[in-house]
Amino acid sequence: MSILSLRLPNSLHEQIRLLAKKDGISINQFVASAAAEKMAALLTEEYIESRSKRASHKKFQAVLNKIPDVEPEDHDRL
């Protein structure tokens, strides 16, 4: 486990304190969770971008062409 000293504006600290209390967790848990969520979002963006570079429009169209041309059932209609 690492220790991180963090400077926050008082207003932000107070909001974090209130939200952590409302959620029944410590400020440390709240901040660690927030950092993990941000990290996951950024890493997901990187992953999707790297996958998109390997994409093939031709292969995508080939998969779409396999879908039968039928009307959707009533429960599947928009």
KEROLUM-167559 format. One record per atom (N, C-alpha, C, O, CB): atom name; residue in one letter; z, x, y. Coordinates in nm, 4 decimals. Glycine has a CB too. Layout:
<pts>
<"CA" "A" <Z X Y>>
...
</pts>
This chain:
<pts>
<"N" "M" <0.0000 0.0857 -0.1172>>
<"CA" "M" <0.0000 0.0000 0.0000>>
<"C" "M" <0.0000 0.0901 0.1232>>
<"O" "M" <0.0676 0.1929 0.1252>>
<"CB" "M" <0.1230 -0.0974 0.0000>>
<"N" "S" <-0.0743 0.0522 0.2241>>
<"CA" "S" <-0.0828 0.1286 0.3483>>
<"C" "S" <-0.0114 0.0547 0.4601>>
<"O" "S" <0.0035 -0.0674 0.4572>>
<"CB" "S" <-0.2293 0.1548 0.3865>>
<"N" "I" <0.0318 0.1311 0.5575>>
<"CA" "I" <0.0932 0.0740 0.6766>>
<"C" "I" <-0.0053 0.0912 0.7909>>
<"O" "I" <-0.0619 0.1989 0.8095>>
<"CB" "I" <0.2314 0.1414 0.7091>>
<"N" "L" <-0.0254 -0.0154 0.8674>>
<"CA" "L" <-0.1189 -0.0138 0.9786>>
<"C" "L" <-0.0470 -0.0653 1.1023>>
<"O" "L" <0.0076 -0.1757 1.1025>>
<"CB" "L" <-0.2455 -0.0992 0.9475>>
<"N" "S" <-0.0474 0.0148 1.2057>>
<"CA" "S" <0.0088 -0.0281 1.3327>>
<"C" "S" <-0.1031 -0.0920 1.4128>>
<"O" "S" <-0.2094 -0.0325 1.4305>>
<"CB" "S" <0.0739 0.0911 1.4105>>
<"N" "L" <-0.0793 -0.2129 1.4612>>
<"CA" "L" <-0.1851 -0.2890 1.5253>>
<"C" "L" <-0.1359 -0.3449 1.6575>>
<"O" "L" <-0.0280 -0.4039 1.6645>>
<"CB" "L" <-0.2341 -0.4019 1.4340>>
<"N" "R" <-0.2142 -0.3264 1.7615>>
<"CA" "R" <-0.1806 -0.3833 1.8926>>
<"C" "R" <-0.2618 -0.5113 1.9112>>
<"O" "R" <-0.3843 -0.5120 1.8995>>
<"CB" "R" <-0.2094 -0.2807 2.0090>>
<"N" "L" <-0.1900 -0.6189 1.9402>>
<"CA" "L" <-0.2539 -0.7485 1.9616>>
<"C" "L" <-0.2083 -0.8068 2.0936>>
<"O" "L" <-0.0947 -0.7841 2.1352>>
<"CB" "L" <-0.2224 -0.8454 1.8463>>
<"N" "P" <-0.2940 -0.8810 2.1596>>
<"CA" "P" <-0.2471 -0.9550 2.2765>>
<"C" "P" <-0.1376 -1.0534 2.2329>>
<"O" "P" <-0.1416 -1.1071 2.1223>>
<"CB" "P" <-0.3654 -1.0303 2.3461>>
<"N" "N" <-0.0412 -1.0758 2.3203>>
<"CA" "N" <0.0702 -1.1641 2.2860>>
<"C" "N" <0.0241 -1.3022 2.2423>>
<"O" "N" <0.0803 -1.3603 2.1494>>
<"CB" "N" <0.1636 -1.1771 2.4036>>
<"N" "S" <-0.0777 -1.3548 2.3088>>
<"CA" "S" <-0.1255 -1.4890 2.2746>>
<"C" "S" <-0.1822 -1.4938 2.1323>>
<"O" "S" <-0.1596 -1.5910 2.0602>>
<"CB" "S" <-0.2324 -1.5342 2.3751>>
<"N" "L" <-0.2551 -1.3902 2.0915>>
<"CA" "L" <-0.3098 -1.3843 1.9572>>
<"C" "L" <-0.1985 -1.3702 1.8547>>
<"O" "L" <-0.1995 -1.4367 1.7511>>
<"CB" "L" <-0.4087 -1.2688 1.9446>>
<"N" "H" <-0.1028 -1.2836 1.8839>>
<"CA" "H" <0.0111 -1.2641 1.7949>>
<"C" "H" <0.0866 -1.3947 1.7743>>
<"O" "H" <0.1260 -1.4268 1.6622>>
<"CB" "H" <0.1050 -1.1569 1.8507>>
<"N" "E" <0.1065 -1.4689 1.8801>>
<"CA" "E" <0.1794 -1.5952 1.8716>>
<"C" "E" <0.1031 -1.6975 1.7872>>
<"O" "E" <0.1632 -1.7687 1.7066>>
<"CB" "E" <0.2049 -1.6513 2.0120>>
<"N" "Q" <-0.0279 -1.7048 1.8053>>
<"CA" "Q" <-0.1078 -1.7974 1.7248>>
<"C" "Q" <-0.1050 -1.7589 1.5772>>
<"O" "Q" <-0.0945 -1.8454 1.4902>>
<"CB" "Q" <-0.2525 -1.8008 1.7754>>
<"N" "I" <-0.1143 -1.6299 1.5493>>
<"CA" "I" <-0.1070 -1.5828 1.4102>>
<"C" "I" <0.0290 -1.6177 1.3515>>
<"O" "I" <0.0377 -1.6646 1.2379>>
<"CB" "I" <-0.1320 -1.4294 1.4017>>
<"N" "R" <0.1347 -1.5952 1.4282>>
<"CA" "R" <0.2699 -1.6257 1.3815>>
<"C" "R" <0.2824 -1.7740 1.3466>>
<"O" "R" <0.3364 -1.8097 1.2419>>
<"CB" "R" <0.3740 -1.5869 1.4884>>
<"N" "L" <0.2318 -1.8599 1.4357>>
<"CA" "L" <0.2413 -2.0038 1.4123>>
<"C" "L" <0.1590 -2.0472 1.2900>>
<"O" "L" <0.2058 -2.1268 1.2086>>
<"CB" "L" <0.1946 -2.0802 1.5366>>
<"N" "L" <0.0379 -1.9952 1.2776>>
<"CA" "L" <-0.0467 -2.0320 1.1648>>
<"C" "L" <0.0093 -1.9806 1.0326>>
<"O" "L" <0.0037 -2.0500 0.9311>>
<"CB" "L" <-0.1873 -1.9787 1.1855>>
<"N" "A" <0.0630 -1.8597 1.0340>>
<"CA" "A" <0.1233 -1.8050 0.9119>>
<"C" "A" <0.2443 -1.8888 0.8711>>
<"O" "A" <0.2629 -1.9185 0.7531>>
<"CB" "A" <0.1646 -1.6568 0.9327>>
<"N" "K" <0.3252 -1.9261 0.9678>>
<"CA" "K" <0.4426 -2.0087 0.9392>>
<"C" "K" <0.3996 -2.1435 0.8824>>
<"O" "K" <0.4576 -2.1920 0.7852>>
<"CB" "K" <0.5278 -2.0287 1.0665>>
<"N" "K" <0.2976 -2.2038 0.9436>>
<"CA" "K" <0.2462 -2.3331 0.8976>>
<"C" "K" <0.1953 -2.3234 0.7542>>
<"O" "K" <0.2096 -2.4171 0.6756>>
<"CB" "K" <0.1339 -2.3824 0.9901>>
<"N" "D" <0.1356 -2.2089 0.7210>>
<"CA" "D" <0.0806 -2.1869 0.5874>>
<"C" "D" <0.1863 -2.1387 0.4886>>
<"O" "D" <0.1597 -2.1287 0.3689>>
<"CB" "D" <-0.0328 -2.0865 0.5940>>
<"N" "G" <0.3062 -2.1089 0.5386>>
<"CA" "G" <0.4146 -2.0645 0.4508>>
<"C" "G" <0.3994 -1.9228 0.4009>>
<"O" "G" <0.4451 -1.8898 0.2915>>
<"CB" "G" <0.4248 -2.1550 0.3346>>
<"N" "I" <0.3349 -1.8379 0.4814>>
<"CA" "I" <0.3159 -1.6982 0.4431>>
<"C" "I" <0.3613 -1.6072 0.5571>>
<"O" "I" <0.3845 -1.6525 0.6692>>
<"CB" "I" <0.1673 -1.6705 0.4067>>
<"N" "S" <0.3733 -1.4795 0.5266>>
<"CA" "S" <0.4129 -1.3833 0.6291>>
<"C" "S" <0.2942 -1.3495 0.7190>>
<"O" "S" <0.1788 -1.3748 0.6842>>
<"CB" "S" <0.4694 -1.2553 0.5645>>
<"N" "I" <0.3245 -1.2925 0.8339>>
<"CA" "I" <0.2183 -1.2456 0.9237>>
<"C" "I" <0.1344 -1.1394 0.8523>>
<"O" "I" <0.0120 -1.1376 0.8657>>
<"CB" "I" <0.2786 -1.1881 1.0561>>
<"N" "N" <0.1994 -1.0516 0.7771>>
<"CA" "N" <0.1262 -0.9482 0.7022>>
<"C" "N" <0.0267 -1.0110 0.6053>>
<"O" "N" <-0.0886 -0.9686 0.5970>>
<"CB" "N" <0.2242 -0.8575 0.6254>>
<"N" "Q" <0.0725 -1.1131 0.5316>>
<"CA" "Q" <-0.0173 -1.1806 0.4376>>
<"C" "Q" <-0.1320 -1.2479 0.5112>>
<"O" "Q" <-0.2462 -1.2443 0.4655>>
<"CB" "Q" <0.0594 -1.2840 0.3542>>
<"N" "F" <-0.1019 -1.3092 0.6251>>
<"CA" "F" <-0.2050 -1.3773 0.7032>>
<"C" "F" <-0.3114 -1.2787 0.7495>>
<"O" "F" <-0.4309 -1.3037 0.7338>>
<"CB" "F" <-0.1429 -1.4486 0.8240>>
<"N" "V" <-0.2682 -1.1673 0.8062>>
<"CA" "V" <-0.3625 -1.0676 0.8584>>
<"C" "V" <-0.4419 -1.0029 0.7444>>
<"O" "V" <-0.5619 -0.9792 0.7583>>
<"CB" "V" <-0.2873 -0.9592 0.9391>>
<"N" "A" <-0.3754 -0.9742 0.6319>>
<"CA" "A" <-0.4466 -0.9161 0.5176>>
<"C" "A" <-0.5524 -1.0131 0.4650>>
<"O" "A" <-0.6633 -0.9720 0.4307>>
<"CB" "A" <-0.3475 -0.8793 0.4051>>
<"N" "S" <-0.5181 -1.1407 0.4588>>
<"CA" "S" <-0.6127 -1.2428 0.4135>>
<"C" "S" <-0.7294 -1.2560 0.5104>>
<"O" "S" <-0.8444 -1.2671 0.4678>>
<"CB" "S" <-0.5422 -1.3779 0.3974>>
<"N" "A" <-0.7008 -1.2548 0.6401>>
<"CA" "A" <-0.8064 -1.2643 0.7411>>
<"C" "A" <-0.9006 -1.1437 0.7318>>
<"O" "A" <-1.0223 -1.1586 0.7426>>
<"CB" "A" <-0.7449 -1.2738 0.8829>>
<"N" "A" <-0.8440 -1.0251 0.7118>>
<"CA" "A" <-0.9269 -0.9044 0.6993>>
<"C" "A" <-1.0128 -0.9119 0.5733>>
<"O" "A" <-1.1294 -0.8725 0.5752>>
<"CB" "A" <-0.8384 -0.7771 0.6964>>
<"N" "A" <-0.9559 -0.9620 0.4642>>
<"CA" "A" <-1.0308 -0.9748 0.3391>>
<"C" "A" <-1.1447 -1.0754 0.3538>>
<"O" "A" <-1.2541 -1.0525 0.3022>>
<"CB" "A" <-0.9374 -1.0172 0.2247>>
<"N" "E" <-1.1205 -1.1860 0.4233>>
<"CA" "E" <-1.2253 -1.2852 0.4458>>
<"C" "E" <-1.3397 -1.2269 0.5291>>
<"O" "E" <-1.4568 -1.2490 0.4981>>
<"CB" "E" <-1.1673 -1.4091 0.5152>>
<"N" "K" <-1.3064 -1.1537 0.6329>>
<"CA" "K" <-1.4087 -1.0928 0.7185>>
<"C" "K" <-1.4889 -0.9899 0.6390>>
<"O" "K" <-1.6115 -0.9844 0.6481>>
<"CB" "K" <-1.3439 -1.0265 0.8431>>
<"N" "M" <-1.4178 -0.9088 0.5612>>
<"CA" "M" <-1.4835 -0.8076 0.4806>>
<"C" "M" <-1.5782 -0.8724 0.3795>>
<"O" "M" <-1.6904 -0.8252 0.3605>>
<"CB" "M" <-1.3796 -0.7208 0.4087>>
<"N" "A" <-1.5335 -0.9804 0.3146>>
<"CA" "A" <-1.6178 -1.0496 0.2172>>
<"C" "A" <-1.7437 -1.1046 0.2833>>
<"O" "A" <-1.8525 -1.0969 0.2262>>
<"CB" "A" <-1.5398 -1.1630 0.1500>>
<"N" "A" <-1.7292 -1.1596 0.4026>>
<"CA" "A" <-1.8449 -1.2141 0.4739>>
<"C" "A" <-1.9454 -1.1041 0.5050>>
<"O" "A" <-2.0655 -1.1218 0.4843>>
<"CB" "A" <-1.8008 -1.2836 0.6036>>
<"N" "L" <-1.8971 -0.9914 0.5543>>
<"CA" "L" <-1.9879 -0.8819 0.5897>>
<"C" "L" <-2.0535 -0.8210 0.4663>>
<"O" "L" <-2.1724 -0.7894 0.4681>>
<"CB" "L" <-1.9127 -0.7737 0.6670>>
<"N" "L" <-1.9761 -0.8046 0.3590>>
<"CA" "L" <-2.0328 -0.7480 0.2366>>
<"C" "L" <-2.1323 -0.8444 0.1733>>
<"O" "L" <-2.2319 -0.8008 0.1157>>
<"CB" "L" <-1.9216 -0.7138 0.1368>>
<"N" "T" <-2.1073 -0.9731 0.1829>>
<"CA" "T" <-2.2017 -1.0717 0.1308>>
<"C" "T" <-2.3317 -1.0662 0.2087>>
<"O" "T" <-2.4401 -1.0736 0.1510>>
<"CB" "T" <-2.1420 -1.2130 0.1368>>
<"N" "E" <-2.3204 -1.0531 0.3400>>
<"CA" "E" <-2.4400 -1.0413 0.4235>>
<"C" "E" <-2.5220 -0.9187 0.3832>>
<"O" "E" <-2.6444 -0.9265 0.3725>>
<"CB" "E" <-2.4012 -1.0330 0.5725>>
<"N" "E" <-2.4544 -0.8053 0.3609>>
<"CA" "E" <-2.5241 -0.6833 0.3177>>
<"C" "E" <-2.5917 -0.7041 0.1827>>
<"O" "E" <-2.7055 -0.6620 0.1623>>
<"CB" "E" <-2.4259 -0.5650 0.3097>>
<"N" "Y" <-2.5205 -0.7697 0.0900>>
<"CA" "Y" <-2.5741 -0.7938 -0.0438>>
<"C" "Y" <-2.6994 -0.8806 -0.0372>>
<"O" "Y" <-2.8006 -0.8498 -0.1002>>
<"CB" "Y" <-2.4682 -0.8602 -0.1329>>
<"N" "I" <-2.6920 -0.9887 0.0392>>
<"CA" "I" <-2.8069 -1.0792 0.0505>>
<"C" "I" <-2.9250 -1.0083 0.1152>>
<"O" "I" <-3.0396 -1.0264 0.0742>>
<"CB" "I" <-2.7696 -1.2045 0.1316>>
<"N" "E" <-2.8961 -0.9276 0.2163>>
<"CA" "E" <-3.0037 -0.8529 0.2817>>
<"C" "E" <-3.0695 -0.7551 0.1854>>
<"O" "E" <-3.1921 -0.7434 0.1834>>
<"CB" "E" <-2.9500 -0.7778 0.4036>>
<"N" "S" <-2.9895 -0.6846 0.1055>>
<"CA" "S" <-3.0472 -0.5887 0.0107>>
<"C" "S" <-3.1279 -0.6604 -0.0971>>
<"O" "S" <-3.2326 -0.6113 -0.1392>>
<"CB" "S" <-2.9364 -0.5038 -0.0540>>
<"N" "R" <-3.0792 -0.7773 -0.1422>>
<"CA" "R" <-3.1531 -0.8560 -0.2413>>
<"C" "R" <-3.2839 -0.9084 -0.1836>>
<"O" "R" <-3.3852 -0.9137 -0.2533>>
<"CB" "R" <-3.0678 -0.9728 -0.2914>>
<"N" "S" <-3.2818 -0.9473 -0.0555>>
<"CA" "S" <-3.4028 -1.0026 0.0052>>
<"C" "S" <-3.5141 -0.8985 0.0134>>
<"O" "S" <-3.6320 -0.9336 0.0113>>
<"CB" "S" <-3.3719 -1.0568 0.1444>>
<"N" "K" <-3.4778 -0.7723 0.0228>>
<"CA" "K" <-3.5785 -0.6662 0.0299>>
<"C" "K" <-3.6526 -0.6504 -0.1029>>
<"O" "K" <-3.7642 -0.5988 -0.1069>>
<"CB" "K" <-3.5130 -0.5333 0.0693>>
<"N" "R" <-3.5888 -0.6957 -0.2120>>
<"CA" "R" <-3.6524 -0.6870 -0.3437>>
<"C" "R" <-3.7253 -0.8159 -0.3798>>
<"O" "R" <-3.7844 -0.8257 -0.4874>>
<"CB" "R" <-3.5483 -0.6550 -0.4505>>
<"N" "A" <-3.7216 -0.9141 -0.2912>>
<"CA" "A" <-3.7783 -1.0455 -0.3212>>
<"C" "A" <-3.9301 -1.0401 -0.3322>>
<"O" "A" <-3.9973 -0.9562 -0.2721>>
<"CB" "A" <-3.7377 -1.1459 -0.2143>>
<"N" "S" <-3.9801 -1.1324 -0.4107>>
<"CA" "S" <-4.1248 -1.1436 -0.4284>>
<"C" "S" <-4.1642 -1.2892 -0.4061>>
<"O" "S" <-4.1191 -1.3782 -0.4781>>
<"CB" "S" <-4.1694 -1.0942 -0.5707>>
<"N" "H" <-4.2479 -1.3126 -0.3067>>
<"CA" "H" <-4.2941 -1.4487 -0.2796>>
<"C" "H" <-4.3735 -1.5017 -0.3993>>
<"O" "H" <-4.3649 -1.6200 -0.4321>>
<"CB" "H" <-4.3807 -1.4526 -0.1507>>
<"N" "K" <-4.4492 -1.4160 -0.4633>>
<"CA" "K" <-4.5298 -1.4557 -0.5788>>
<"C" "K" <-4.4399 -1.5037 -0.6933>>
<"O" "K" <-4.4678 -1.6069 -0.7543>>
<"CB" "K" <-4.6184 -1.3381 -0.6257>>
<"N" "K" <-4.3327 -1.4301 -0.7229>>
<"CA" "K" <-4.2401 -1.4703 -0.8300>>
<"C" "K" <-4.1656 -1.5988 -0.7927>>
<"O" "K" <-4.1426 -1.6849 -0.8777>>
<"CB" "K" <-4.1388 -1.3571 -0.8592>>
<"N" "F" <-4.1284 -1.6108 -0.6661>>
<"CA" "F" <-4.0605 -1.7313 -0.6193>>
<"C" "F" <-4.1503 -1.8532 -0.6382>>
<"O" "F" <-4.1058 -1.9570 -0.6872>>
<"CB" "F" <-4.0199 -1.7169 -0.4712>>
<"N" "Q" <-4.2747 -1.8400 -0.5997>>
<"CA" "Q" <-4.3689 -1.9505 -0.6137>>
<"C" "Q" <-4.3910 -1.9842 -0.7608>>
<"O" "Q" <-4.4063 -2.1014 -0.7955>>
<"CB" "Q" <-4.5024 -1.9162 -0.5465>>
<"N" "A" <-4.3928 -1.8833 -0.8476>>
<"CA" "A" <-4.4106 -1.9071 -0.9910>>
<"C" "A" <-4.2951 -1.9904 -1.0465>>
<"O" "A" <-4.3167 -2.0784 -1.1299>>
<"CB" "A" <-4.4211 -1.7734 -1.0671>>
<"N" "V" <-4.1748 -1.9637 -1.0015>>
<"CA" "V" <-4.0589 -2.0425 -1.0454>>
<"C" "V" <-4.0692 -2.1850 -0.9931>>
<"O" "V" <-4.0449 -2.2801 -1.0673>>
<"CB" "V" <-3.9270 -1.9775 -0.9975>>
<"N" "L" <-4.1049 -2.2007 -0.8660>>
<"CA" "L" <-4.1186 -2.3344 -0.8085>>
<"C" "L" <-4.2255 -2.4155 -0.8809>>
<"O" "L" <-4.2122 -2.5369 -0.8960>>
<"CB" "L" <-4.1522 -2.3250 -0.6600>>
<"N" "N" <-4.3302 -2.3490 -0.9250>>
<"CA" "N" <-4.4387 -2.4185 -0.9946>>
<"C" "N" <-4.3947 -2.4746 -1.1293>>
<"O" "N" <-4.4627 -2.5613 -1.1842>>
<"CB" "N" <-4.5559 -2.3246 -1.0147>>
<"N" "K" <-4.2842 -2.4281 -1.1833>>
<"CA" "K" <-4.2327 -2.4772 -1.3119>>
<"C" "K" <-4.1580 -2.6091 -1.2978>>
<"O" "K" <-4.1292 -2.6751 -1.3976>>
<"CB" "K" <-4.1410 -2.3735 -1.3743>>
<"N" "I" <-4.1265 -2.6476 -1.1753>>
<"CA" "I" <-4.0513 -2.7711 -1.1533>>
<"C" "I" <-4.1444 -2.8890 -1.1720>>
<"O" "I" <-4.2499 -2.8958 -1.1089>>
<"CB" "I" <-3.9867 -2.7737 -1.0120>>
<"N" "P" <-4.1059 -2.9832 -1.2594>>
<"CA" "P" <-4.1943 -3.0985 -1.2811>>
<"C" "P" <-4.2070 -3.1847 -1.1560>>
<"O" "P" <-4.1121 -3.1992 -1.0789>>
<"CB" "P" <-4.1428 -3.1834 -1.3969>>
<"N" "D" <-4.3241 -3.2407 -1.1377>>
<"CA" "D" <-4.3501 -3.3254 -1.0214>>
<"C" "D" <-4.3179 -3.4705 -1.0590>>
<"O" "D" <-4.4072 -3.5491 -1.0906>>
<"CB" "D" <-4.4993 -3.3112 -0.9728>>
<"N" "V" <-4.1897 -3.5039 -1.0550>>
<"CA" "V" <-4.1444 -3.6390 -1.0900>>
<"C" "V" <-4.0527 -3.6900 -0.9789>>
<"O" "V" <-3.9935 -3.6118 -0.9046>>
<"CB" "V" <-4.0705 -3.6402 -1.2287>>
<"N" "E" <-4.0424 -3.8199 -0.9694>>
<"CA" "E" <-3.9524 -3.8808 -0.8712>>
<"C" "E" <-3.8084 -3.8572 -0.9152>>
<"O" "E" <-3.7785 -3.8628 -1.0345>>
<"CB" "E" <-3.9813 -4.0338 -0.8551>>
<"N" "P" <-3.7183 -3.8305 -0.8196>>
<"CA" "P" <-3.5778 -3.8103 -0.8558>>
<"C" "P" <-3.5134 -3.9423 -0.9003>>
<"O" "P" <-3.5572 -4.0507 -0.8619>>
<"CB" "P" <-3.4997 -3.7504 -0.7367>>
<"N" "E" <-3.4093 -3.9299 -0.9816>>
<"CA" "E" <-3.3348 -4.0485 -1.0214>>
<"C" "E" <-3.2614 -4.1017 -0.8986>>
<"O" "E" <-3.2407 -4.0286 -0.8018>>
<"CB" "E" <-3.2348 -4.0167 -1.1380>>
<"N" "D" <-3.2227 -4.2279 -0.9027>>
<"CA" "D" <-3.1593 -4.2929 -0.7874>>
<"C" "D" <-3.0391 -4.2152 -0.7347>>
<"O" "D" <-3.0220 -4.2019 -0.6135>>
<"CB" "D" <-3.1161 -4.4332 -0.8246>>
<"N" "H" <-2.9559 -4.1640 -0.8247>>
<"CA" "H" <-2.8344 -4.0938 -0.7796>>
<"C" "H" <-2.8647 -3.9551 -0.7197>>
<"O" "H" <-2.7763 -3.8919 -0.6618>>
<"CB" "H" <-2.7372 -4.0785 -0.8969>>
<"N" "D" <-2.9885 -3.9090 -0.7338>>
<"CA" "D" <-3.0266 -3.7796 -0.6774>>
<"C" "D" <-3.1054 -3.7916 -0.5462>>
<"O" "D" <-3.1412 -3.6904 -0.4859>>
<"CB" "D" <-3.1085 -3.7030 -0.7784>>
<"N" "R" <-3.1315 -3.9114 -0.5035>>
<"CA" "R" <-3.2079 -3.9303 -0.3799>>
<"C" "R" <-3.1207 -3.9018 -0.2581>>
<"O" "R" <-2.9996 -3.9234 -0.2599>>
<"CB" "R" <-3.2644 -4.0734 -0.3724>>
<"N" "L" <-3.1846 -3.8531 -0.1529>>
<"CA" "L" <-3.1142 -3.8296 -0.0264>>
<"C" "L" <-3.1119 -3.9544 0.0572>>
<"O" "L" <-3.0568 -3.9539 0.1673>>
<"CB" "L" <-3.1789 -3.7161 0.0519>>
</pts>
